[in-house]
Amino acid sequence: MDCHVDDDKIVLKKNGKSFHWAGKFLNKECINRAAELYSFCRILDDIADSGESNSHKYLINIKSIIKKNTITELENIYSIKYPKFLKSSSKKVVIDLIDGLILDQKGVLFKQEEELIRYSYHVAGTVGIMMCDALKCDNDLAKSFAIDLGIAMQLTNIARDVLEDAKMGRRYLPGSWVQNISPKEIVLAAKTNDLKKIHMISKGIKKLLILAEQYYLSGEKGFPFLPFNTRVAISVASGVYREIGVQLENENFNWQNGRQITSIFSKIKITLFKTFKEIFYLRNKKKHNSKLHIYLENLVNDKKGN
């Protein structure tokens, strides 16, 4: 077996626990491709979060290499393996991803929901599109749903990491939702148990997860475009990730107590439920609700929505 494949699977197992768990339903080729994609995105993310002074320059250079289509330079200069299965049309998507990671380095203080959704597309909706390539799903309409599933997972990720992100000088919750509270104030509120500010952030997280649910429901509408085993894998992965938000809700959105982690028991329960649902629940292919992409004009082609 290619040593790259082994390395990619190790990265997936260590850092992408939800996807690694769900990957048990994928055939060998698909899990290898999914792991390769995850590893590629993870390397770019690690560069963005490294804190090194030249990380911004690295991302700009990597973006330039991909634009020029001199992909071999990625491995020769940065030891980054560009997934060979990505279609030529996905080059723009990779560039969109890098643009999102570059934005992360500037210190994030979103003002409105629009910025939140556009960012979530950049760093996660793009991965949904690339995952379509990994899973050999060529339908353009399916990619619209894949974008939504990626956005939903990113919104959940933001809800989980409010405190950790604030410590890095980032506030992804729109300022219009949380009275423009600063990251420093968020950290201080958790430290001093400032109940007023804690409650305000909790309300913002609740609103965030309600928004995420709209994108999860849309993402699920794309499952009929996938073969059964692949459909189960993606359904399980989204269910396990969505559970983070469920647990936050059950804890009254108490973000200040640290990250929520989905237990093995919960993963098993979700896996059984999702598997039975995909077996017995008849899904019909539906049109995409283009209103969910209202903030993504000039980023995605969504001509087939309703």
Phi, psi and omega per residue, in radians:
M1 nan 2.473 3.104
D2 -1.011 2.296 -3.121
C3 -1.103 -0.493 3.093
H4 -1.063 -0.691 -3.131
V5 -1.103 -0.789 3.111
D6 -1.058 -0.775 -3.135
D7 -1.100 -0.731 3.139
D8 -1.080 -0.734 -3.137
K9 -1.158 -0.615 3.100
I10 -1.126 -0.756 3.110
V11 -1.065 -0.769 -3.138
L12 -1.107 -0.768 -3.114
K13 -1.132 -0.657 -3.078
K14 -1.351 -0.729 -2.970
N15 -1.933 -0.347 -3.108
G16 -2.085 1.102 -2.985
K17 -1.046 -0.673 3.138
S18 -1.133 -0.758 -3.122
F19 -1.264 -0.633 3.111
H20 -1.131 -0.726 3.110
W21 -1.058 -0.849 -3.101
A22 -1.219 -0.423 -3.091
G23 -1.114 -0.233 3.110
K24 -1.092 -0.338 -3.132
F25 -1.554 -0.161 -3.095
L26 -1.552 2.636 3.038
N27 -1.258 2.967 -3.008
K28 -1.012 -0.782 -3.099
E29 -1.127 -0.764 -3.100
C30 -1.188 -0.704 3.138
I31 -1.198 -0.605 3.086
N32 -1.133 -0.746 3.140
R33 -1.197 -0.706 3.113
A34 -1.110 -0.712 3.121
A35 -1.151 -0.683 3.115
E36 -1.110 -0.740 3.111
L37 -1.128 -0.783 -3.137
Y38 -1.052 -0.763 -3.128
S39 -1.090 -0.740 3.115
F40 -1.050 -0.858 -3.125
C41 -1.160 -0.627 -3.122
R42 -1.139 -0.715 3.118
I43 -1.067 -0.784 3.116
L44 -1.092 -0.723 3.129
D45 -1.120 -0.719 3.136
D46 -1.133 -0.644 3.077
I47 -1.081 -0.782 -3.119
A48 -1.107 -0.629 -3.063
D49 -1.676 0.087 -3.029
S50 -1.173 -0.459 -3.100
G51 1.411 -0.027 3.130
E52 -1.284 2.545 -3.069
S53 -1.127 -0.466 -3.103
N54 -1.689 0.119 -3.089
S55 -1.128 -0.650 3.113
H56 -1.088 -0.752 3.120
K57 -1.102 -0.708 3.110
Y58 -1.010 -0.822 -3.107
L59 -1.123 -0.689 3.094
I60 -1.094 -0.744 3.140
N61 -1.154 -0.738 3.128
I62 -1.099 -0.740 3.096
K63 -1.046 -0.734 3.138
S64 -1.128 -0.709 3.130
I65 -1.090 -0.757 -3.130
I66 -1.192 -0.691 3.106
K67 -1.060 -0.719 -3.116
K68 -1.379 -0.161 3.128
N69 1.139 0.483 3.047
T70 -1.706 1.092 -2.955
I71 -1.055 -0.557 -3.104
T72 -1.050 -0.453 3.115
E73 -1.120 -0.500 3.138
L74 -1.037 -0.803 -3.124
E75 -1.318 -0.655 -3.098
N76 -1.217 -0.671 -3.066
I77 -1.666 -0.767 -3.017
Y78 -1.969 0.020 -3.119
S79 0.993 0.645 3.110
I80 -1.876 2.168 3.130
K81 -1.592 1.970 3.111
Y82 -1.353 2.177 -3.102
P83 -1.021 2.087 -3.079
K84 -1.177 -0.406 -3.081
F85 -1.366 -0.188 -3.135
L86 -1.161 2.306 -3.120
K87 -1.276 2.754 -3.132
S88 -1.034 -0.566 3.123
S89 -1.185 -0.292 -3.124
S90 -1.482 -0.072 3.127
K91 -1.050 -0.733 3.101
K92 -1.079 -0.636 -3.123
V93 -1.142 -0.722 3.098
V94 -1.099 -0.715 3.111
I95 -1.121 -0.691 3.069
D96 -1.056 -0.706 3.103
L97 -1.059 -0.824 -3.120
I98 -1.111 -0.659 3.078
D99 -1.021 -0.678 3.101
G100 -1.148 -0.698 3.132
L101 -1.197 -0.612 3.067
I102 -1.123 -0.708 3.097
L103 -1.035 -0.685 3.141
D104 -1.007 -0.543 -3.048
Q105 -1.338 -0.236 -3.063
K106 -1.504 -0.120 -3.032
G107 1.498 1.907 -2.952
V108 -1.652 2.239 3.034
L109 -2.487 1.402 -3.105
F110 -1.212 2.515 3.130
K111 -1.721 -0.692 -3.025
Q112 -2.255 2.879 3.120
E113 -1.018 -0.611 -3.119
E114 -0.977 -0.770 -3.139
E115 -1.118 -0.674 3.132
L116 -1.093 -0.805 -3.111
I117 -1.197 -0.726 3.134
R118 -1.120 -0.734 3.095
Y119 -1.091 -0.771 -3.119
S120 -1.098 -0.600 3.018
Y121 -1.091 -0.848 -3.059
H122 -1.011 -0.785 -3.015
V123 -1.683 -0.197 -3.087
A124 -2.416 -0.695 3.071
G125 -1.043 -0.639 3.087
T126 -1.075 -0.676 3.133
V127 -1.143 -0.607 3.074
G128 -1.047 -0.745 3.121
I129 -1.136 -0.783 -3.138
M130 -1.149 -0.555 3.100
M131 -1.150 -0.537 3.050
C132 -1.048 -0.715 3.083
D133 -1.106 -0.755 -3.119
A134 -1.096 -0.614 -3.086
L135 -1.705 0.183 3.066
K136 1.052 0.712 3.082
C137 -1.864 1.905 -3.003
D138 -1.705 -0.122 -3.055
N139 -1.192 2.166 -3.115
D140 -1.079 -0.643 3.136
L141 -1.143 -0.668 3.107
A142 -1.032 -0.597 -3.118
K143 -1.177 -0.542 3.069
S144 -1.100 -0.724 3.105
F145 -1.219 -0.615 3.125
A146 -1.126 -0.658 3.060
I147 -1.029 -0.782 -3.095
D148 -1.129 -0.677 3.126
L149 -1.154 -0.692 3.081
G150 -1.099 -0.758 3.112
I151 -1.078 -0.767 3.140
A152 -1.011 -0.799 -3.123
M153 -1.152 -0.647 3.123
Q154 -1.171 -0.701 3.094
L155 -1.089 -0.675 3.063
T156 -1.113 -0.737 3.128
N157 -1.048 -0.730 3.113
I158 -1.126 -0.726 3.123
A159 -1.072 -0.660 -3.119
R160 -1.223 -0.592 -2.927
D161 -1.924 0.444 -3.095
V162 -0.931 -0.839 -3.091
L163 -1.217 -0.783 -3.135
E164 -1.080 -0.709 3.128
D165 -1.174 -0.674 3.133
A166 -1.082 -0.633 3.109
K167 -1.141 -0.370 3.098
M168 -1.699 0.174 3.110
G169 1.392 0.407 -3.089
R170 -2.094 2.391 3.003
R171 -2.317 1.850 -3.128
Y172 -1.485 -0.431 3.060
L173 -1.062 2.209 -3.122
P174 -0.980 2.374 -3.132
G175 -1.015 -0.542 3.128
S176 -1.153 -0.305 3.110
W177 -1.557 -0.495 -2.947
V178 -2.266 0.607 3.061
Q179 0.921 0.613 3.078
N180 0.941 0.575 3.106
I181 -1.049 2.471 -3.100
S182 -1.507 2.776 3.076
P183 -0.986 -0.707 3.129
K184 -1.072 -0.689 3.124
E185 -1.175 -0.596 3.110
I186 -1.122 -0.811 3.131
V187 -1.092 -0.751 -3.129
L188 -1.147 -0.691 3.135
A189 -1.056 -0.719 3.122
A190 -1.181 -0.682 -3.093
K191 -1.211 -0.679 -3.069
T192 -1.701 0.010 -3.116
N193 1.002 0.818 3.101
D194 -1.307 1.692 -2.983
L195 -1.089 -0.604 -3.127
K196 -1.118 -0.827 -3.123
K197 -1.285 -0.603 3.086
I198 -1.061 -0.774 -3.139
H199 -1.153 -0.662 3.133
M200 -1.108 -0.763 3.101
I201 -1.144 -0.691 3.123
S202 -1.047 -0.698 3.098
K203 -1.125 -0.653 3.094
G204 -1.138 -0.694 3.114
I205 -1.165 -0.697 3.091
K206 -1.038 -0.786 3.129
K207 -1.115 -0.664 3.120
L208 -1.086 -0.754 -3.106
L209 -1.284 -0.522 3.020
I210 -1.128 -0.714 3.088
L211 -1.131 -0.757 3.131
A212 -1.023 -0.660 -3.093
E213 -1.090 -0.614 3.098
Q214 -1.068 -0.687 -3.118
Y215 -1.358 -0.580 3.038
Y216 -1.070 -0.811 -3.117
L217 -1.094 -0.659 3.082
S218 -1.204 -0.753 3.133
G219 -0.991 -0.695 -3.138
E220 -1.104 -0.476 -3.138
K221 -1.190 -0.245 3.108
G222 -1.539 -0.135 -3.090
F223 -1.044 -0.626 -3.126
P224 -1.059 -0.275 3.133
F225 -1.393 -0.099 -3.069
L226 -1.883 2.615 3.006
P227 -1.066 2.770 -2.987
F228 -0.953 -0.938 -3.086
N229 -1.058 -0.726 3.116
T230 -1.142 -0.706 3.123
R231 -1.062 -0.759 3.122
V232 -1.101 -0.754 -3.119
A233 -1.052 -0.816 -3.120
I234 -1.206 -0.654 3.107
S235 -1.097 -0.748 3.126
V236 -1.150 -0.802 -3.128
A237 -1.025 -0.781 -3.132
S238 -1.193 -0.644 3.131
G239 -1.147 -0.730 3.127
V240 -1.133 -0.728 -3.141
Y241 -1.215 -0.714 3.132
R242 -1.073 -0.523 -3.125
E243 -1.027 -0.493 3.091
I244 -1.008 -0.771 3.111
G245 -1.175 -0.667 3.097
V246 -1.055 -0.779 -3.137
Q247 -1.158 -0.659 3.074
L248 -1.071 -0.736 3.108
E249 -1.105 -0.737 3.133
N250 -1.122 -0.437 3.118
E251 -1.697 0.355 3.133
N252 1.004 0.577 3.072
F253 1.027 0.642 3.140
N254 -1.371 1.386 -3.088
W255 -1.184 -0.445 -3.007
Q256 -1.282 -0.154 -3.093
N257 -1.614 0.118 3.114
G258 1.814 3.081 -3.041
R259 -1.196 2.538 3.002
Q260 -1.492 2.409 3.112
I261 -2.192 2.299 3.130
T262 -1.380 2.114 -3.092
S263 -1.278 2.861 3.082
I264 -1.037 -0.732 3.135
F265 -1.036 -0.773 3.127
S266 -1.119 -0.697 3.131
K267 -1.091 -0.727 3.124
I268 -1.131 -0.784 -3.141
K269 -1.059 -0.802 -3.141
I270 -1.145 -0.705 -3.138
T271 -1.073 -0.798 3.133
L272 -1.116 -0.789 -3.130
F273 -1.090 -0.819 -3.098
K274 -1.162 -0.663 3.140
T275 -1.124 -0.839 3.116
F276 -1.098 -0.651 3.140
K277 -1.104 -0.752 -3.131
E278 -1.233 -0.457 3.107
I279 -1.299 -0.794 -2.954
F280 -1.817 -0.299 -3.096
Y281 -1.591 2.063 -3.117
L282 -1.379 2.066 3.136
R283 -1.862 2.389 3.059
N284 -1.943 2.544 3.107
K285 -1.182 2.286 -3.080
K286 -2.196 2.820 3.081
K287 -1.283 2.683 3.119
H288 -1.477 2.464 3.085
N289 -1.424 1.735 -3.053
S290 -1.132 -0.274 3.108
K291 -1.082 -0.450 3.121
L292 -1.224 -0.282 -3.141
H293 -1.907 0.365 -3.085
I294 -1.052 -0.521 -3.139
Y295 -1.579 -0.001 -3.034
L296 -1.865 0.334 3.097
E297 -1.004 2.473 -3.103
N298 1.265 0.009 3.085
L299 -1.908 -0.740 -3.127
V300 -2.221 2.669 3.084
N301 -1.692 1.862 -3.025
D302 -2.154 0.942 -3.051
K303 -1.395 -0.186 -3.041
K304 -1.798 0.241 3.124
G305 -1.379 -3.078 3.126
N306 -1.946 nan nan
